[in-house]
Amino acid sequence: MLVSTTLFVFLAIFQPISCWGSFGHRTVAYLAQKHFTAGTHRFVDRLLENDQGFDISDASLWADGRVKRDNPRTRQWHWIDAKDKPPTHCEVNYQRDCEDNGTPECIISAITNMTRVLSKPSNEYRKEALMFLIHFLGDIHQPLHTENASRGGTQLDVRFDNRNEDLHGVWDSDILHKYRHLPSSIGQNKPKEREEARKWADELYQSKEDKNMQLCKKGPECYDIKKPQKCALLWASEANCRICTHVLKPKVKWLENNDLGGEYYEDAVPVVVDLVRKSGLRLGAWLNALAAIQPSEEDLVVQDPEVDGEL
C-alpha cells in the first residue's frame, strides 16, 4: 500500500534509516497492544482491517518499506537531528533542529501531524496515519534518531563482536539481537520474528521499571494528545540524553578503536531495554487516548432518510 500524494499535501501545511530493526519495532507494537483498552483494540483493528495474517507488528514496519522508496520526503519524518555537542552537551531544540526551508520536517512534527489526522474521525487517511504513528513512537526512542553527529551514527564505522558495522546499526539491531540471542537474519523469518517479539513483549509487560534509568527523565509522563508536540519533544529529549550518558560517552576515537560487543554492550543493554519498554508503554497510552475521543459505533451508523431504521 502506498501513501497518497493527497496525504502529503494535507500534511504539508504542518510541518534511509530503520530504528530498532524489525524485531524491535514488532516488540514495541506487541507491548503497546498489551496496554490497550477494549475500545483501543476495536479502534486499531477497524483501521488496520487485520486480515490475511496482517497484524499490528506488520503495521509497525510499514513506514520503513516502499513508503520511503516511493516517497523520499517521508525519510526525514523518522528522526530529528539535534545540533548539540555530545558527549559534553546533549539537547533537542525544536526550532533549531526541526526545520527544512522554514517548514517543520522531523519526527516531532510527524508525530504531531499523525496525531491530528487520527483525532478527526472523518479523515480518510487515518489508516496511514496510524501506521506511521506506530512506527514513529518506536523511532523517537532510539537515541541516534535524535542526533546529528556523524549523521546519527551512520557515518561512524565501528566493530561489534568482530563484525564491521556503523554505530547506528549497533543500536538499531546488534545490541537487541545479542541480548535476545537472535541471529542477525531473524528479520528474514517473519513467523519466528513475530514469535520472539511477542515473547519479549510479554516479559517486558510483566517486568518492573529499572529505577536506575531515571537519570534522563525530563518530567512527568506526557499523554496529552492535544499537545503532541510537547510530548514528542519530551520523548526525543529523553532519548537524546542517552547520547551523552551512553551512546557517544566514550568519544569517537574509543568507539572506532574498540570492539563494542564487550563492555560497551553490557553498559548499553539496560538503556535499550528501558527505551523499548517506554516506547511500548507510551504508544499504548497514546492510542488509548486517541481511541477514547472517537465516536461510538452508534454515531458511525449511516441513516437512510427513506428507511425507518439502521442500514
VOVEX-224289 format. One record per residue (C-alpha): residue number from 1; x, y, z. Coordinates in nm, 3 decimals, decimal comma, padded with zeros to 5 digits, always signed. Layout:
residues N
k|xx|yy|zz
NUM|X|Y|Z
...
//
This chain:
residues 311
k|xx|yy|zz
1|+00,000|+00,000|+00,000
2|+00,130|+00,346|-00,090
3|+00,079|+00,677|+00,084
4|-00,130|+00,902|-00,137
5|+00,003|+01,230|-00,271
6|-00,300|+01,400|-00,121
7|-00,189|+01,296|+00,226
8|+00,142|+01,473|+00,170
9|-00,040|+01,787|+00,058
10|-00,257|+01,770|+00,369
11|+00,042|+01,724|+00,598
12|+00,249|+01,990|+00,427
13|+00,050|+02,262|+00,597
14|+00,212|+02,138|+00,921
15|+00,523|+02,074|+00,913
16|+01,735|+00,566|+00,495
17|+01,718|+00,451|+00,849
18|+01,539|+00,173|+01,037
19|+01,509|+00,220|+01,410
20|+01,538|-00,082|+01,642
21|+01,531|-00,307|+01,333
22|+01,218|-00,506|+01,253
23|+01,245|-00,715|+01,571
24|+01,249|-00,408|+01,794
25|+00,960|-00,244|+01,615
26|+00,749|-00,560|+01,638
27|+00,822|-00,583|+02,010
28|+00,716|-00,222|+02,068
29|+00,390|-00,282|+01,880
30|+00,306|-00,603|+02,069
31|+00,392|-00,440|+02,401
32|+00,171|-00,140|+02,322
33|-00,112|-00,379|+02,240
34|-00,090|-00,525|+02,591
35|-00,170|-00,180|+02,730
36|-00,474|-00,129|+02,505
37|-00,823|-00,085|+02,641
38|-01,103|-00,285|+02,477
39|-01,201|+00,029|+02,288
40|-00,848|+00,076|+02,157
41|-00,838|-00,283|+02,030
42|-01,155|-00,215|+01,831
43|-01,028|+00,122|+01,708
44|-00,694|-00,017|+01,586
45|-00,841|-00,335|+01,437
46|-01,104|-00,136|+01,248
47|-00,843|+00,093|+01,094
48|-00,588|-00,176|+01,014
49|-00,851|-00,418|+00,886
50|-00,646|-00,704|+01,027
51|-00,687|-00,990|+00,783
52|-00,473|-01,227|+00,579
53|-00,224|-01,252|+00,864
54|-00,151|-00,878|+00,886
55|-00,113|-00,768|+01,247
56|-00,003|-00,462|+01,443
57|+00,362|-00,568|+01,428
58|+00,344|-00,571|+01,047
59|+00,190|-00,223|+01,064
60|+00,491|-00,111|+01,271
61|+00,725|-00,189|+00,977
62|+00,515|-00,029|+00,702
63|+00,676|+00,316|+00,719
64|+01,023|+00,168|+00,655
65|+00,924|-00,016|+00,339
66|+00,810|+00,108|-00,001
67|+00,685|+00,428|+00,156
68|+01,043|+00,552|+00,195
69|+01,145|+00,442|-00,154
70|+00,842|+00,582|-00,334
71|+00,807|+00,897|-00,123
72|+01,156|+01,014|-00,019
73|+01,014|+01,311|+00,166
74|+00,895|+01,078|+00,442
75|+01,253|+00,977|+00,524
76|+01,318|+01,282|+00,739
77|+01,000|+01,217|+00,934
78|+01,188|+00,936|+01,113
79|+01,434|+01,149|+01,309
80|+01,532|+01,489|+01,446
81|+01,895|+01,598|+01,404
82|+01,990|+01,763|+01,732
83|+02,272|+02,007|+01,657
84|+02,421|+01,980|+02,003
85|+02,773|+01,894|+02,122
86|+02,787|+01,537|+02,251
87|+02,917|+01,390|+02,468
88|+02,958|+01,713|+02,668
89|+02,616|+01,860|+02,593
90|+02,302|+01,692|+02,462
91|+01,986|+01,887|+02,385
92|+01,699|+01,879|+02,136
93|+01,574|+02,220|+02,025
94|+01,260|+02,208|+01,812
95|+01,306|+02,544|+01,642
96|+01,674|+02,480|+01,566
97|+01,658|+02,111|+01,477
98|+01,323|+02,061|+01,304
99|+01,320|+02,289|+01,003
100|+01,358|+02,239|+00,630
101|+01,334|+02,560|+00,428
102|+01,130|+02,714|+00,705
103|+00,885|+02,420|+00,733
104|+00,895|+02,181|+01,031
105|+01,009|+01,842|+00,897
106|+01,117|+01,590|+01,161
107|+00,984|+01,311|+01,379
108|+00,832|+01,555|+01,630
109|+00,630|+01,736|+01,365
110|+00,540|+01,399|+01,207
111|+00,401|+01,263|+01,535
112|+00,211|+01,590|+01,579
113|+00,063|+01,567|+01,230
114|-00,034|+01,200|+01,252
115|-00,199|+01,258|+01,589
116|-00,405|+01,538|+01,439
117|-00,513|+01,317|+01,150
118|-00,622|+01,040|+01,388
119|-00,809|+01,291|+01,602
120|-01,050|+01,360|+01,314
121|-01,294|+01,069|+01,267
122|-01,384|+01,179|+00,915
123|-01,027|+01,193|+00,784
124|-00,976|+00,937|+00,507
125|-00,603|+00,896|+00,574
126|-00,631|+00,765|+00,927
127|-00,506|+00,416|+00,843
128|-00,179|+00,556|+00,702
129|-00,150|+00,796|+00,997
130|-00,193|+00,510|+01,244
131|+00,079|+00,301|+01,082
132|+00,314|+00,599|+01,072
133|+00,243|+00,671|+01,439
134|+00,305|+00,311|+01,547
135|+00,642|+00,327|+01,374
136|+00,742|+00,676|+01,487
137|+00,678|+00,602|+01,857
138|+00,947|+00,338|+01,816
139|+01,185|+00,560|+01,621
140|+01,175|+00,852|+01,864
141|+01,304|+00,632|+02,146
142|+01,617|+00,522|+01,959
143|+01,885|+00,771|+02,074
144|+02,056|+00,801|+01,735
145|+01,726|+00,908|+01,577
146|+01,762|+01,226|+01,783
147|+02,122|+01,318|+01,696
148|+02,301|+01,495|+01,412
149|+02,659|+01,387|+01,496
150|+02,803|+01,151|+01,231
151|+02,463|+01,155|+01,061
152|+02,301|+00,979|+01,352
153|+02,593|+00,740|+01,382
154|+02,556|+00,607|+01,027
155|+02,895|+00,752|+00,932
156|+03,080|+00,621|+01,237
157|+03,243|+00,289|+01,146
158|+03,285|+00,050|+01,440
159|+03,315|-00,319|+01,519
160|+03,068|-00,533|+01,713
161|+03,168|-00,888|+01,805
162|+03,436|-00,880|+01,533
163|+03,191|-00,765|+01,263
164|+03,216|-00,435|+01,079
165|+02,917|-00,213|+01,149
166|+02,820|+00,151|+01,186
167|+02,720|+00,284|+01,525
168|+02,360|+00,335|+01,419
169|+02,330|-00,030|+01,320
170|+02,471|-00,136|+01,657
171|+02,191|+00,047|+01,836
172|+01,925|-00,049|+01,582
173|+01,976|-00,423|+01,586
174|+02,305|-00,566|+01,711
175|+02,251|-00,494|+02,080
176|+01,894|-00,626|+02,068
177|+01,983|-00,941|+01,875
178|+02,269|-01,027|+02,108
179|+02,062|-00,960|+02,419
180|+01,778|-01,183|+02,296
181|+02,014|-01,447|+02,148
182|+01,876|-01,397|+01,797
183|+02,058|-01,443|+01,465
184|+02,109|-01,129|+01,259
185|+01,895|-01,295|+00,990
186|+01,586|-01,309|+01,217
187|+01,409|-01,049|+01,003
188|+01,402|-01,293|+00,711
189|+01,186|-01,535|+00,911
190|+00,862|-01,349|+00,976
191|+00,684|-01,616|+01,186
192|+00,990|-01,667|+01,406
193|+01,050|-01,294|+01,445
194|+00,686|-01,242|+01,544
195|+00,711|-01,525|+01,797
196|+01,028|-01,385|+01,954
197|+00,888|-01,031|+01,961
198|+00,569|-01,148|+02,133
199|+00,778|-01,339|+02,386
200|+00,989|-01,036|+02,473
201|+00,683|-00,809|+02,486
202|+00,531|-01,050|+02,742
203|+00,846|-01,031|+02,954
204|+00,865|-00,651|+02,934
205|+00,499|-00,617|+03,026
206|+00,546|-00,828|+03,338
207|+00,877|-00,674|+03,445
208|+00,930|-00,371|+03,666
209|+01,087|-00,045|+03,555
210|+01,458|-00,010|+03,633
211|+01,477|+00,284|+03,874
212|+01,839|+00,338|+03,772
213|+01,709|+00,461|+03,434
214|+01,560|+00,783|+03,576
215|+01,872|+00,990|+03,502
216|+01,743|+01,124|+03,170
217|+01,378|+01,165|+03,272
218|+01,264|+01,508|+03,153
219|+00,944|+01,537|+03,353
220|+00,618|+01,355|+03,428
221|+00,473|+01,124|+03,164
222|+00,304|+01,318|+02,884
223|-00,006|+01,164|+02,725
224|-00,195|+01,479|+02,625
225|-00,297|+01,419|+02,263
226|-00,397|+01,787|+02,244
227|-00,028|+01,874|+02,293
228|+00,151|+01,618|+02,077
229|+00,447|+01,845|+02,001
230|+00,518|+01,893|+02,372
231|+00,501|+01,520|+02,444
232|+00,710|+01,418|+02,142
233|+00,975|+01,675|+02,235
234|+00,997|+01,528|+02,586
235|+01,039|+01,176|+02,445
236|+01,304|+01,290|+02,197
237|+01,490|+01,482|+02,467
238|+01,497|+01,179|+02,694
239|+01,637|+00,958|+02,418
240|+01,885|+01,226|+02,315
241|+02,014|+01,247|+02,673
242|+02,136|+00,890|+02,626
243|+02,373|+01,011|+02,355
244|+02,578|+01,179|+02,627
245|+02,530|+00,922|+02,903
246|+02,596|+00,613|+02,690
247|+02,598|+00,621|+02,308
248|+02,885|+00,866|+02,249
249|+03,016|+00,888|+02,604
250|+03,342|+00,700|+02,523
251|+03,407|+00,953|+02,239
252|+03,464|+00,881|+01,873
253|+03,825|+00,756|+01,885
254|+03,748|+00,498|+02,152
255|+03,442|+00,380|+01,963
256|+03,645|+00,339|+01,643
257|+03,929|+00,152|+01,814
258|+03,741|-00,091|+02,039
259|+03,503|-00,380|+01,978
260|+03,162|-00,269|+02,107
261|+03,041|-00,623|+02,179
262|+03,200|-00,628|+02,525
263|+03,193|-00,363|+02,796
264|+03,012|-00,112|+02,575
265|+02,737|-00,366|+02,503
266|+02,693|-00,452|+02,871
267|+02,656|-00,083|+02,954
268|+02,405|-00,026|+02,671
269|+02,168|-00,318|+02,735
270|+01,977|-00,164|+03,030
271|+01,928|+00,155|+02,828
272|+01,793|-00,029|+02,524
273|+01,558|-00,239|+02,739
274|+01,433|+00,072|+02,918
275|+01,371|+00,265|+02,595
276|+01,187|-00,024|+02,425
277|+00,970|-00,065|+02,735
278|+00,892|+00,307|+02,746
279|+00,819|+00,309|+02,375
280|+00,558|+00,034|+02,406
281|+00,401|+00,185|+02,717
282|+00,376|+00,531|+02,562
283|+00,243|+00,405|+02,231
284|-00,025|+00,210|+02,413
285|-00,126|+00,508|+02,624
286|-00,121|+00,742|+02,322
287|-00,350|+00,518|+02,119
288|-00,576|+00,469|+02,423
289|-00,618|+00,846|+02,442
290|-00,693|+00,870|+02,069
291|-00,942|+00,583|+02,085
292|-01,121|+00,748|+02,377
293|-01,220|+01,052|+02,166
294|-01,355|+00,851|+01,875
295|-01,732|+00,849|+01,814
296|-01,924|+00,548|+01,934
297|-02,030|+00,272|+01,696
298|-02,384|+00,412|+01,707
299|-02,259|+00,752|+01,597
300|-02,088|+00,593|+01,297
301|-02,410|+00,428|+01,168
302|-02,533|+00,586|+00,845
303|-02,901|+00,672|+00,844
304|-03,112|+00,630|+00,528
305|-03,378|+00,904|+00,520
306|-03,607|+00,672|+00,318
307|-03,589|+00,386|+00,567
308|-03,707|+00,377|+00,924
309|-03,414|+00,212|+01,094
310|-03,042|+00,150|+01,053
311|-02,861|+00,027|+00,746
//
